[in-house]
């Protein structure tokens, strides 16, 4: 579905919580799910909805969150809630940042990274159908501390009651509030200015605008989502649960797209992983951000890939590592214990085992022997190594960059190549081999004699010690 381009839509993302239960020096909303900060997931969803304005409400305690927002959206996207006095107070803190905006506002949470744009569109559709406020609800397995949605005749929403303020009858309701809602900007802020903190927590609840709107003759209705999608993250355990749910969703989507996952539960994907239909991913593969795998490629077991592209029909692994800037051509082979970083490997080229390729290029059809190293770093700067088309790099070759091996050239095994090799040439750099006929047999014989002599001396010393001990015993 194409995102709406309506200029009359804004998002307010609440990110001011302290996240003390995370027990981490990293602010809660910057913890990653699928290799991307939870806050960025919320921003992505807002932008996919076509929001013309996005405001992130941060706390004064988290300058790193403020800096993150400014780096992505600019300083105008930041609103600060100080001190924190509840969710209603947090949204009201965004009013100045939305000054002059006329349209609808969707309110979401930076610690709920799994909410999709499709679900948000269902919420907005409730507004389009005539509701003054649309609220996203869900039915959790255990309602617990969630706020309860109190409906009129099972349809329109009358009020939202926080669990701490709910009666036993209200606590028996299993329809709960996700916290996500949408309303027209002017009405939203007008209602928020009427909210009081007369409740068990002494906070200004965003949810109170529902009963205020209903009392003023407004209509409030609900859209619904699955529990996993709207779950918030407040602890490391909940972060792990969000990661698990994210991974399950992404794996299912890839398999539905035609990607073979041999053991899906062992494959870990990033938020932006792209894999074409017909590709096969073996067990225990980890994808970091920035990976594209073309259809027909095979990623074999225990490989780790980030910031890399893999062409159609290529084979990577097992136990391979592709680092940022690795571009593996069609039908190329990157085998076990091969690491590639910032190197374009041409179509059909092969590096089947035990090699490091860093900063350079490998031409189509070239063969990289076992133990080959691109010596790219001199302690201060990185330098390039270029291997031409059809070149053959012998096993245990060190290519000391900057260096170029020409098209069709060979390097002898065990060579240290420090100068360019012309096309179709052979480069050798090793000491002349000396052969001493009979040396090994003489060496073994000499060592055997030395061993026998040592054993004989040990026996003589042992006998002398025994005789000495016997004499002492007799004399005693």
Secondary structure, 3 states (H helix, E strand, C coil): CCCCCCCCEEEEEEECCCCHHHCCCCCHHHCEECCEEHHHHHHHHHHHCCCCEEEEEEECCCHHHHHHHHHHHCHHHEEEECCCCCHHHHHHCCCHHHCCCCCEEEEEECCCCCCCHHHHHHHHHHHHCCCCEEEEEECCCCCCCCCEEEEECCCEEEEEECHHHCCHHHHCCCCEEEEEEEEEHHHHHHHHCCCCCCCCCCCCCCCHHHHHHHHCCCCEEEEECCHHHHCCCCCHHHHHHHHHHHHHHHHHHHHHHCCEECCHHHCECCCCCEECCCCEECCCCEECCCCEECCCCEECCCCEECCCEECCCCEECCCCEECCCCEECCCCEEEEEEEEEEEEECCCCEEEEEEEEEEEEECCCCEECCCCEEECECCCCECCEEECCCCEECCCCEEECCEEECCCCEECCCCEECCCECCCCEECCCCCCCCCCCHHHHHHHHHHHHHHHHHHHHHHHHHHHHHHHHHHHHHC
